[in-house]
């Protein structure tokens, strides 16, 4: 149980859409989140330790990454002449 309020990097506020303004903490088996930019406040019960992490820009796949074809890169040895 932690009463230390920590800012969550990369999280956008669901109300005002400000980035890096959400801080979170846990107290008495309840997870709290609040925005320091607007009056957004949320409390969620902590059900178990395997709860999913907060969604951030870092752990989401961007749209252009979803549609990109991945191709391997072949590196040639510059010391060997081509025949």
trRosetta pair geometry for C-beta under 8 A, 3 or more apart (Angstrom, degrees):
i j d omega theta_ij theta_ji phi_ij phi_ji
1 26 6.0 -129 -140 114 53 98
1 27 6.1 75 -169 -124 101 40
1 28 6.8 55 -134 -48 133 32
1 29 7.7 -55 -95 -45 105 51
2 25 6.0 -126 106 -158 88 82
2 26 5.2 63 47 52 81 92
2 27 7.6 -95 76 -68 40 65
3 25 6.1 40 -159 177 28 135
3 27 5.7 57 -95 -88 75 110
4 25 6.2 -177 80 -119 37 113
5 23 4.7 44 170 154 101 128
5 24 7.2 156 -152 72 65 21
5 25 4.6 -66 -95 -44 59 126
6 23 6.2 167 82 -156 25 84
6 24 6.1 -32 64 61 79 72
6 25 6.8 127 13 -77 73 75
7 20 6.5 39 171 -172 122 73
7 21 7.8 -55 -140 -138 108 12
7 22 7.0 119 -152 82 64 49
7 23 4.9 -50 -87 -95 55 83
8 11 4.3 25 103 3 114 133
8 20 8.0 -151 83 -127 53 49
8 22 5.1 -30 43 92 108 103
8 23 7.0 166 -5 -113 79 29
8 24 5.5 41 -41 2 118 116
8 33 7.8 -25 0 -129 138 108
8 54 5.9 -15 -168 80 152 156
8 56 7.0 -138 154 -86 102 119
9 20 6.2 4 -132 -111 50 95
9 56 6.9 46 98 -149 62 145
9 58 7.5 36 110 -16 99 134
10 19 7.1 -26 -147 -166 27 104
10 20 7.0 34 -38 -73 22 81
10 56 3.6 67 105 -174 119 112
10 57 4.5 -131 -166 32 106 87
10 58 5.0 -67 -115 -12 175 97
11 19 7.4 157 85 -149 34 62
11 20 7.2 117 52 -82 63 35
11 22 4.5 -62 99 43 125 135
11 54 5.8 -19 -95 142 129 130
11 55 7.4 108 -118 84 85 56
11 56 5.3 -67 -68 -102 67 85
12 17 5.5 -1 174 -155 118 52
12 18 6.8 164 -153 78 71 27
12 19 4.9 -37 -95 -92 81 70
12 22 7.7 70 121 -18 6 121
12 57 7.7 73 -25 -44 102 101
13 16 4.8 10 92 50 135 79
13 17 6.0 -90 66 -36 81 12
13 18 4.9 22 13 46 122 76
13 19 7.9 -131 0 -71 76 27
13 21 5.6 -32 -42 71 119 111
13 22 5.8 167 -82 -61 74 98
13 35 4.2 48 -117 -103 131 140
13 37 6.3 -127 -23 52 158 119
13 38 6.4 132 158 31 156 113
13 40 5.4 160 -165 25 109 156
14 17 7.9 21 -147 -72 11 55
14 40 6.5 146 56 -142 81 147
15 35 6.5 -134 45 12 112 155
15 38 5.3 -131 99 90 124 146
15 39 7.7 -74 109 63 166 59
15 40 4.1 -170 10 -73 132 119
16 21 7.7 -35 74 73 119 150
16 35 6.4 156 28 155 114 159
16 37 5.4 -133 78 107 151 118
16 38 4.1 153 -31 -22 134 139
16 40 6.9 -132 0 -22 92 122
18 21 4.3 18 111 7 117 142
18 35 6.7 115 56 -163 114 122
18 37 4.2 28 38 34 163 170
18 38 7.3 157 8 -10 124 100
19 57 7.8 3 -137 -20 126 132
21 35 5.1 42 120 -157 105 83
21 36 5.2 -133 -173 47 86 81
21 37 4.2 -7 -177 -16 158 113
22 33 5.7 -2 -171 -171 109 103
22 34 7.2 157 -148 80 63 29
22 35 5.6 -38 -91 -92 66 69
22 36 8.0 -168 -87 1 19 79
22 40 7.9 -49 -104 93 91 127
23 33 7.3 166 84 -149 38 56
23 34 6.1 -19 59 62 83 79
23 36 6.4 50 -4 -35 112 107
24 31 6.6 0 -171 -178 109 94
24 32 6.5 164 -151 87 58 56
24 33 4.8 -18 -98 -97 89 77
24 34 8.0 158 -84 18 46 60
24 54 7.3 -148 -47 -49 160 151
25 31 7.7 174 93 -153 31 56
25 32 5.4 -10 62 58 76 103
26 29 7.7 10 -178 -110 102 14
26 30 6.9 163 -153 81 64 41
26 31 5.2 -30 -98 -100 84 64
26 32 7.2 175 -90 15 30 77
26 46 6.5 29 -139 -44 121 143
27 30 6.0 -27 71 61 65 89
27 32 6.7 1 21 -7 101 119
29 45 6.6 13 138 -157 90 76
29 46 5.1 -128 -169 48 64 102
30 43 5.3 6 173 -175 118 107
30 44 7.0 152 -163 75 68 35
30 45 5.8 -46 -107 -104 71 49
30 46 6.6 -149 -91 -6 17 88
31 43 7.0 156 81 -156 47 54
31 44 4.8 -20 62 64 100 91
31 45 7.7 73 17 159 81 3
31 46 5.4 104 -29 -63 98 95
32 41 7.5 -21 -166 -167 94 84
32 42 7.2 152 -157 85 48 54
32 43 5.1 -18 -101 -102 72 81
33 40 7.8 -30 119 130 90 101
33 41 7.4 162 89 -154 56 40
33 42 4.6 -5 59 59 98 101
33 43 7.8 -175 23 -77 66 38
33 44 7.7 21 1 2 105 105
33 54 7.9 132 -94 -109 142 137
34 40 6.4 160 -152 97 51 69
34 41 4.7 0 -106 -107 94 73
34 42 7.4 -177 -74 23 52 64
35 38 5.0 11 99 49 131 75
35 39 7.5 3 65 46 100 8
35 40 4.0 50 11 51 118 109
35 41 7.8 -116 19 -61 72 50
46 51 6.5 -103 -148 -22 72 152
47 51 6.2 126 48 -79 86 110
48 51 6.1 153 69 -44 63 81
53 56 8.0 -47 133 -2 108 100
53 59 6.7 62 91 33 127 175
55 59 6.8 -129 -142 75 49 107
55 60 6.3 52 -169 -61 94 112
56 59 5.3 74 53 20 86 92
56 60 7.0 -157 85 -10 41 95
57 60 6.1 -63 -141 35 30 111
61 65 5.1 -125 -174 86 87 124
61 66 5.7 102 134 -64 119 88
62 65 4.7 92 60 5 80 106
62 66 7.3 -141 97 -13 43 85
63 66 5.7 -52 -154 25 35 114
63 67 6.9 9 160 -1 66 108
64 67 6.4 -66 -148 46 34 97
64 68 6.2 49 155 -43 67 107
65 68 5.7 -44 -140 16 33 119
76 80 8.0 -123 173 59 85 98
77 80 4.7 50 91 14 113 106
